[in-house]
Structures are given as C-alpha cells and as structure tokens.
Amino acid sequence: MKKYTYIIGLFLVSTFGSCTKFVDYNPQEDYQITADNYFKTAEDYQKMAIGVYSPMQWLWAVPVIGEIASDNSVTGGENATDQVALQQIDDYQIIANNGNLTEIWKSCYEGINRANYLEENKAKLDFTGKTALYGEVYFLRAYYYFELVKMFGGVPLFTTKRLSVGDSNKFQRATKAQVYTQIEIDLTAAIAALPVSNSQQGRATKYAAQALLGKVYLYQDKFTEAAAMLENVVTGPFSLLTNYGNIFLQAGENGSESVFEVQYSNGSPFYDWSNPGRGQGNLAVQICGIRNLTGTSSYASGWSTNLPTANLAAAFAAGDTRKAVTVLDIEAYKTANAGMNITYTVAPYKNTGLYNQKYLPRVGQTSGQVELNYLNNYRAIRYADVLLMAAEANNRMASPNDVKALLYLNRIRDRAFGDILHRSTATGTALKTVIWDERRLELGMEGQRFFDLVRTGQAASKITGWVANKNEVFPIPQAEVDISGLTQNPGYN
C-alpha cells in the first residue's frame, strides 16, 4: 500500500494510506507535476474519481455526533477522558479545538479539493462516460458541502480549483444560503448526468442525487420543491425490506432499501493508530461495541461508547419491531442466551445498559488491526428516510397533501408493526409531529436525530444543555480561525 501526501482542510498538509492511486504531491511542486502526469487516459479520470469517494469513509464521527448531541445517546466509554471530543459534545462543553469536529472539517475539504482537482482538468480529455463520471464528482462535492453546512453553517466556498498553501487567507466564509445554492447547482448537474443505476456498488446514481437534493430542500424549508424532488425516488425501484433488522446485516448492504451507502472495507487492513479514522474501515462500529465481551455471541468486543438512552428505548410502542433492532439491552440479551457464557464489562462511564444494535461490531467482519477495519457500510440514505422526508414535505408545503403524507408514513408503520392496525390518521400540525416522532423511531442511532431536532426547531425542548442561537451549529475549528482568519460561530469565542 503506497502513501500519498496532499492538502487537507483548507491549508493543512497530511498523509494517508490508500489502495487507490490518487495524487503524488510534493509541497514544492504545488500540484504541477501531478497535473502533467495524470489525466491522459479515461482510466486516470476513473481512478481520480474513486479518490473523491475516499474521504466519505473518514466521516465516521458525523453519524455518531448526530446521536450523542441529541437525546438519543450518550458518549459512555471508560471515563470522562475517553473519546474526550465526543464527551465535550455530549456535555455541551464544546470547544473550537474539538478533535472530531476538526477532522470532519478537514475530511470534507479534502473531498472538495479532490473534486475540484477533477474540475480543473475537465477539459483536458474527452472520453466515453465522462459526463456520468462528472455527475459523480458533483454529487460528492455537494455531499461534502452539505455535511459542512449542516455542521458549521456558512463555510468557505470554492468550486473551480484546489486550494494550495498559497491560498491561505484568500477565502472567507460564504453565507449559509450561498453554500446551499452551490449544493443545489451541483446536485442539479449530477441528476442530469448520472445513470439510474451503477454496476459498481456504492457509486452515486441519479436517485441518490435526487434524494440528497430533496433533503437539502427540506433543510431549507423548501417543502414544495422537496416533495417534487423526493417523489422521483419514492416512485423509483426501491422497496422496504420486510424484516427491518436485515437492513443492518452484512447481507443487507446495498439492498433494495439502499439509496446511497458509504462503503467500508476490511480487505486492506489498516494499522495506523496515529490516524485511526483514516482507513477504509468503519471506526464508528468499534467504538459502540460492548466492552470486554466474551462468549459465543456473534457480537465482538468494543469500547462501550455511543450508548442509546433509556429515553430513546421508551419512545418505542409495544409491538414495534424496530426497538430490538435499534437498542440492545445487554443484560436481557445475556439472560436470554445463557448457553453462550456471555461476560462483559459494564460501561464504566455514563452506563445505560443499552448498545447501538444497528452498528454493533460482529465476529468475522474485520481484519488486520481489528478495531480499525470493520467493513460495515454506513446507510447514508435509506428508502424509509426518503418516504418520511416526502411525507413531511407533503404535509408542510404551501398546499399540503396529507393523503400522500399519510400514505408514505403508514408504509413505514406497517413494516414496523407487521400489521395495518397502527396506521396514523392525523392531519395538519398533528400529522407533522407524528412524522417527526416517526423519524426518531425509524432512524434511531443512524445519525439523523440532532440535525432533525435543529432544523425542525425542537432542539431547545428536547436536548439538555442546548443553547439557542449557539448550538444550532458547531464551532469552526480553531486552526482555521487562527491561520485563515475565519470568523467564529457565535458563542464559541
């Protein structure tokens, strides 16, 4: 496995191991040699495009933060200094030097830089499939900017070139509205260019771009536009799996309910503890595992973090099959499986007795440095999520269509309970609340809860320690404030 050095974040330099040839970079050369050496064949463009996907794997902390920053989970762990950056977010003692937030920022901008590198060299060669390939590039750039804007608000915006070290202090923060406008532009271009399916799993499709654009509209309260865009996906080739639990098994990856998944792999074992989230494995799986687990269970041991709360567990009604899939009560599991000789260490800090069942580490799904190489894909956009977004958009648009909203909502509830006896008949504002509550149950522990609470204005009433006009976003990494002169978000100075 070869190492490559490149610009990350806005103006920071780092190294990583990759199985995909991307960019040989020497800081003194400022990309000039790589531009000369590559983009000579269609295969070069394909390899570079695959490289744009890689930073998505490094964003493992985004769905974790989406839960622990909400009422769905707590950080847990060994003590208050275990996963300290996550503990700060959980306790709402968030500082601008938070390591997880800084890594998210850098990873997103690395993805953007890689996309822009392809944009710079778009005109160098024409080849079959070029239009569709650039559809993927625009989808990915939009994905990274969406992660940034929902985490930090307005951020530096650039689309025509990579940043070099010499660009320091040249870019200030765009407004949130400007970032969203660019995301819409990129996704519109992606939709026009992408095919409806892709032979290689994990690569973007027209439906993935439509789903993401619908979500982007929803986050801006553009409900009419969201409803229209999401309808394309609702009526697409997707279907709900009969068994909810199968979605999160290895066999359920990239299945009929998958609109877009971030692909993880254990095929190239990663050993670098100096940068543990930068491999091709899903670190979020390791951190939520049961501490010192032994016995013949199919689960593997982990670090007892991202623990579901009793509040989340209590939100499920009797008969809702999603509860057992979402939260694992370890004592109940041990009692029910006495023959497995299960032992474990109770989470020493913030123990809830519950674990994130959807992404628990499992025996045989890792390799090499086992903690760093779990292959579990992140289900970034599921069909059920699309149905619930479409239900909300139809309910909240200027001329509501509650009939359609209920149709989509009740498809989710029928699957959850295995019958038609739990269908909602609510309308208007009451239906909106039902849909919001359903999102919590359907998407619990998948990283959506915090962002849903913020965008719907429920955060102040649901999250302990949350401060209005501050905690809607996270702080800009302090290094970017110091080096690049970016303005800090209010309340984090």
C-alpha positions in Angstrom: 0.0 0.0 0.0 1.5 3.3 -1.1 1.4 6.6 0.8 0.4 9.9 -0.7 0.7 13.4 0.7 -1.8 16.1 -0.1 -3.6 19.2 1.1 -6.5 18.6 3.6 -8.8 21.0 5.3 -8.2 24.5 3.9 -4.5 24.8 4.2 -3.2 21.8 6.2 -0.9 19.0 5.0 -1.3 15.3 5.9 -0.6 11.8 4.7 -2.7 8.7 4.3 -2.6 5.2 3.1 -4.8 4.4 0.1 -5.3 1.5 -2.2 -6.5 3.8 -4.9 -3.9 5.9 -6.8 -4.8 9.5 -6.3 -2.2 12.2 -6.2 1.6 12.2 -5.8 2.2 15.5 -4.1 5.3 17.4 -3.3 4.6 20.7 -1.5 7.3 22.5 -3.5 5.7 21.4 -6.8 2.3 22.8 -5.9 0.5 20.1 -7.9 2.2 20.9 -11.2 3.8 17.5 -11.7 0.6 15.6 -10.9 -1.3 17.7 -13.4 1.3 16.8 -16.1 1.5 13.1 -15.2 -2.2 12.3 -15.0 -5.4 12.9 -16.9 -4.0 11.4 -20.0 -6.4 8.5 -20.2 -10.0 7.7 -19.2 -8.6 5.3 -16.6 -6.8 8.2 -15.0 -10.1 10.1 -14.6 -11.8 7.0 -13.2 -9.0 6.5 -10.6 -9.1 10.1 -9.6 -12.9 10.0 -9.2 -12.7 7.0 -6.9 -10.3 9.0 -4.8 -13.1 11.6 -4.3 -15.1 9.0 -2.5 -12.4 8.1 0.0 -12.9 11.0 2.4 -16.5 9.9 3.0 -15.1 6.9 4.9 -13.3 9.3 7.3 -16.6 11.0 8.3 -17.5 8.1 10.6 -17.9 10.6 13.5 -20.8 12.6 11.8 -23.5 10.0 12.5 -22.1 9.4 16.0 -22.3 13.1 16.8 -25.8 13.1 15.2 -26.9 10.8 18.1 -24.8 11.9 21.1 -25.5 15.6 20.6 -29.2 14.7 20.8 -31.5 12.9 23.3 -30.9 9.5 21.7 -27.5 8.6 23.1 -24.6 9.4 25.5 -20.9 9.1 24.8 -20.3 6.5 27.5 -16.8 4.9 27.5 -14.3 4.3 30.2 -14.2 7.7 31.8 -14.6 11.4 31.2 -11.4 11.5 29.1 -12.3 8.5 26.9 -13.3 9.9 23.5 -12.9 13.3 25.0 -14.0 15.2 21.9 -17.3 13.3 21.9 -17.7 13.8 25.6 -17.4 17.6 25.1 -20.3 17.4 22.5 -22.4 15.1 24.8 -21.9 17.5 27.7 -22.4 20.6 25.6 -19.0 21.9 26.7 -17.9 22.2 23.1 -14.6 24.0 22.3 -13.2 25.1 19.0 -10.3 22.7 19.3 -12.6 19.7 19.3 -10.7 16.9 17.6 -13.6 15.2 15.9 -15.0 18.4 14.6 -11.6 19.4 13.2 -11.3 16.0 11.5 -14.8 16.4 9.9 -13.8 19.8 8.6 -10.5 18.6 7.1 -12.0 15.4 5.6 -14.9 17.3 3.9 -12.5 19.8 2.4 -10.2 17.1 1.3 -13.1 15.6 -0.6 -13.9 19.0 -2.1 -10.3 19.6 -3.1 -10.2 16.3 -4.8 -13.5 17.1 -6.7 -12.1 20.4 -7.7 -8.9 18.8 -9.0 -11.0 16.9 -11.4 -12.9 20.1 -12.3 -9.7 21.9 -13.1 -8.7 19.2 -15.5 -12.1 18.5 -17.0 -11.3 19.9 -20.4 -8.0 18.0 -20.9 -9.6 14.9 -22.4 -12.9 13.7 -23.8 -13.8 10.0 -23.3 -16.9 7.7 -23.2 -18.7 8.1 -19.9 -17.1 11.4 -19.0 -20.5 13.1 -18.4 -21.7 10.5 -16.0 -18.3 10.5 -14.2 -18.5 14.2 -13.6 -22.1 13.7 -12.3 -20.5 11.6 -9.6 -17.9 14.3 -8.9 -20.7 17.0 -8.5 -22.7 14.7 -6.3 -19.8 14.1 -4.0 -18.8 17.8 -3.8 -22.4 18.5 -2.8 -22.4 15.8 -0.2 -19.3 17.2 1.4 -20.6 20.8 1.4 -23.9 19.6 2.9 -22.1 17.9 5.7 -20.2 21.1 6.3 -23.2 23.5 6.2 -25.3 21.4 8.5 -22.4 21.1 11.0 -20.9 24.6 10.8 -23.3 26.9 8.9 -21.7 29.1 6.3 -18.2 27.9 5.3 -15.5 28.9 2.7 -16.9 28.1 -0.8 -14.7 27.3 -3.8 -15.5 25.2 -6.8 -13.1 25.9 -9.7 -9.8 24.8 -8.3 -8.0 23.1 -5.5 -6.6 25.2 -2.7 -2.8 25.4 -2.4 -0.8 26.6 0.6 -0.5 30.0 -1.1 -4.3 30.4 -0.9 -4.3 30.8 2.9 -6.4 33.8 3.9 -7.9 34.2 0.5 -11.2 32.6 1.3 -13.6 33.7 3.9 -16.9 32.1 4.9 -19.7 32.3 2.4 -23.2 32.6 3.8 -25.3 29.6 4.6 -27.6 30.5 1.7 -24.7 30.7 -0.7 -23.4 27.3 0.3 -26.9 25.8 -0.2 -27.2 27.4 -3.6 -24.0 25.8 -4.7 -25.1 22.4 -3.4 -28.3 22.8 -5.4 -26.3 23.7 -8.5 -24.0 20.6 -8.1 -26.9 18.2 -7.4 -28.9 19.5 -10.4 -25.9 18.9 -12.6 -25.4 15.5 -11.1 -29.1 14.5 -11.7 -28.8 15.5 -15.3 -25.6 13.4 -15.8 -26.0 10.3 -13.6 -27.5 7.0 -14.6 -30.4 5.5 -12.6 -28.1 2.6 -11.6 -24.4 1.8 -11.4 -22.8 -1.6 -11.8 -20.3 -0.8 -9.1 -21.9 -0.7 -5.7 -21.6 2.5 -3.7 -21.2 4.8 -6.6 -23.7 7.7 -7.0 -26.8 7.4 -9.1 -29.5 9.7 -10.3 -31.7 8.6 -7.5 -29.1 9.2 -4.8 -28.6 12.8 -6.2 -32.4 13.3 -6.2 -32.7 12.0 -2.7 -29.9 14.3 -1.4 -31.4 17.3 -3.2 -34.8 16.6 -1.7 -33.1 16.5 1.7 -31.3 19.8 1.0 -34.6 21.4 0.1 -36.1 20.1 3.3 -33.4 21.6 5.4 -34.1 24.9 3.8 -37.9 24.6 4.4 -38.5 24.5 0.6 -41.2 21.9 1.1 -42.9 22.1 -2.3 -39.5 21.6 -4.1 -38.6 18.8 -1.7 -41.9 17.0 -2.3 -41.5 17.1 -6.0 -37.9 16.0 -6.0 -38.3 13.2 -3.5 -41.3 11.9 -5.5 -38.8 10.7 -8.1 -37.2 8.4 -5.6 -40.4 7.3 -3.9 -41.7 6.0 -7.3 -38.2 4.6 -8.2 -37.0 1.0 -8.0 -36.7 0.8 -4.2 -38.7 -1.2 -1.7 -38.8 -1.6 2.1 -37.4 -4.9 3.3 -40.0 -7.0 5.1 -37.6 -7.6 8.0 -36.3 -4.3 9.4 -33.4 -6.0 11.1 -32.0 -7.3 7.9 -31.1 -3.8 6.7 -28.2 -3.6 9.1 -26.7 -7.1 8.5 -23.8 -7.5 6.1 -26.1 -9.4 3.8 -28.4 -6.3 3.7 -25.8 -3.9 2.4 -26.6 -2.2 -0.9 -30.0 -3.9 -0.9 -33.5 -2.9 -2.2 -33.8 -0.2 0.5 -30.4 1.4 -0.1 -30.4 4.7 -1.9 -26.9 5.6 -1.0 -24.3 3.9 1.3 -20.8 4.9 2.3 -18.8 1.8 1.5 -16.3 0.4 4.1 -13.9 -2.5 3.6 -11.7 -4.9 5.7 -9.8 -6.0 2.6 -6.8 -3.8 3.1 -6.0 -4.0 6.9 -5.2 -0.6 8.4 -2.8 -0.4 11.3 -2.2 3.3 11.8 -3.2 4.3 15.3 -1.8 7.8 14.8 -4.8 8.5 12.5 -7.3 5.7 13.3 -10.3 7.1 11.4 -8.5 7.5 8.1 -8.5 3.9 6.9 -11.1 2.1 4.8 -12.8 0.5 7.9 -15.7 2.0 9.9 -14.4 3.1 13.3 -17.9 4.0 14.4 -18.6 0.3 14.7 -15.7 -0.4 17.0 -16.5 2.4 19.4 -20.1 1.3 20.1 -19.2 -2.3 20.9 -19.7 -4.0 24.3 -16.7 -3.7 26.5 -14.6 -6.9 27.1 -17.3 -9.1 25.6 -16.6 -12.8 25.7 -18.6 -15.9 25.0 -20.0 -17.5 21.8 -22.1 -14.5 20.8 -21.9 -13.3 17.2 -21.0 -9.8 18.6 -17.5 -8.7 19.0 -16.0 -6.5 21.8 -15.7 -2.7 21.6 -15.3 0.5 23.5 -18.8 1.0 25.0 -19.5 4.4 23.5 -22.5 6.0 21.7 -24.9 4.3 24.2 -28.6 4.6 23.5 -30.6 6.4 26.3 -33.5 5.0 28.2 -35.4 7.9 26.7 -35.0 6.5 23.2 -35.8 3.0 24.3 -39.0 4.2 26.0 -40.1 6.0 22.8 -41.0 2.7 21.1 -44.5 1.5 21.5 -45.3 -2.1 22.4 -45.1 -4.3 19.3 -42.7 -2.1 17.4 -40.1 -4.4 15.9 -37.6 -1.6 15.5 -36.8 -1.4 19.2 -35.0 -4.7 19.4 -33.0 -3.8 16.2 -32.1 -0.3 17.4 -31.2 -0.9 21.1 -29.6 -4.0 22.6 -30.3 -4.4 26.4 -27.1 -6.3 27.2 -28.5 -7.9 30.5 -31.6 -9.1 28.8 -29.6 -10.5 25.9 -27.3 -12.3 28.4 -30.2 -13.8 30.3 -31.9 -14.9 27.1 -28.7 -16.6 25.8 -27.4 -18.3 28.9 -25.8 -21.0 26.9 -23.4 -18.6 25.2 -21.5 -18.0 28.5 -21.5 -14.3 27.9 -19.4 -12.0 30.1 -18.7 -8.3 29.7 -17.6 -5.2 31.5 -20.4 -2.7 32.3 -19.6 0.6 30.6 -17.7 2.4 33.3 -18.9 5.9 32.4 -22.5 7.0 31.7 -23.7 3.4 31.5 -27.2 3.0 30.2 -27.2 -0.8 29.8 -28.1 -0.3 26.2 -26.0 -0.6 23.0 -26.4 0.6 19.4 -27.6 -2.7 17.9 -27.6 -1.4 14.3 -23.9 -1.0 14.1 -22.5 -3.3 16.8 -19.2 -5.0 15.8 -19.7 -8.6 14.8 -17.3 -11.5 14.7 -15.7 -12.1 11.3 -16.3 -8.6 9.9 -12.9 -7.2 10.4 -9.2 -8.0 9.8 -5.7 -6.8 10.5 -5.8 -4.3 13.3 -9.3 -5.4 14.2 -10.5 -2.2 15.8 -9.8 -0.2 12.7 -11.2 -2.4 9.9 -14.8 -3.1 10.3 -16.5 -3.4 6.9 -20.0 -2.2 7.9 -21.3 0.3 5.4 -23.0 3.5 6.7 -26.6 3.6 5.4 -26.4 7.3 4.5 -29.8 7.5 2.7 -32.4 4.7 3.1 -35.6 4.4 1.2 -37.5 4.7 4.5 -35.8 8.0 5.1 -36.9 9.2 1.7 -40.5 8.2 2.4 -40.5 10.1 5.7 -38.9 13.1 4.2 -41.5 13.0 1.4 -44.3 12.7 4.0 -43.0 15.7 5.9 -42.6 17.8 2.7 -46.1 16.9 1.5 -47.6 17.8 4.9 -45.7 21.1 5.3 -45.8 22.6 1.8 -48.0 25.6 1.0 -50.8 23.4 -0.4 -50.5 20.3 1.9 -51.2 16.8 0.6 -51.9 15.0 3.8 -53.3 12.0 2.0 -50.0 11.4 0.3 -48.1 12.2 3.6 -50.2 9.6 5.4 -49.6 7.0 2.7 -45.9 7.3 3.0 -45.9 7.5 6.8 -48.1 4.4 7.1 -45.9 2.3 4.8 -43.2 2.8 7.5 -45.5 1.9 10.3 -47.0 -1.1 8.6 -43.5 -2.6 8.4 -42.6 -1.6 11.9 -45.6 -3.4 13.5 -46.2 -6.1 10.9 -49.9 -5.1 10.6 -52.2 -2.3 9.5 -53.6 -1.7 12.9 -51.1 1.0 13.9 -51.7 3.4 11.0 -51.9 7.1 11.8 -55.0 9.1 10.8 -53.6 12.5 11.9 -53.7 15.6 9.7 -52.2 19.1 9.7 -49.9 20.1 12.6 -50.7 16.9 14.5 -49.5 14.8 11.5 -46.3 16.9 11.3 -45.5 15.9 14.9 -46.3 12.3 14.2 -43.9 12.3 11.2 -41.1 13.9 13.3 -41.6 11.3 16.0 -41.6 8.5 13.4 -38.2 9.7 12.1 -36.8 9.2 15.5 -38.0 5.7 15.7 -37.2 4.6 12.2 -33.8 6.3 12.0 -32.7 5.9 15.6 -28.9 5.6 16.1 -28.3 6.3 12.4 -27.1 9.9 12.9 -30.1 11.9 11.9 -31.7 12.9 15.3 -29.6 16.0 16.2 -29.9 17.5 12.8 -33.7 16.8 12.7 -34.2 18.5 16.0 -32.3 21.6 15.0 -33.9 22.0 11.6 -37.4 21.5 13.0 -36.9 23.8 15.9 -37.3 21.1 18.6 -33.8 21.1 19.9 -34.4 23.5 22.8 -37.2 21.4 24.3 -35.5 18.0 23.7 -31.8 18.4 24.4 -30.4 19.0 27.9 -27.7 21.8 27.8 -28.6 23.1 24.3 -28.4 26.9 24.0 -30.4 28.7 21.3 -28.6 30.9 18.9 -25.4 29.0 19.6 -25.8 25.2 19.4 -27.6 25.1 16.0 -24.1 24.8 14.7 -20.7 23.6 16.0 -17.6 25.8 16.3 -15.3 26.5 13.3 -12.0 24.6 14.1 -9.7 27.0 15.9 -6.8 26.4 13.5 -8.9 27.8 10.7 -9.8 30.8 12.7 -6.1 31.4 13.6 -4.5 30.5 10.3 -7.1 31.5 7.8 -8.8 34.4 9.7 -12.2 32.8 9.5 -14.9 34.3 11.8 -16.0 32.0 14.6 -19.6 31.0 15.1 -21.4 33.0 17.9 -20.9 31.8 21.4 -17.7 29.9 20.8 -15.2 32.8 21.1 
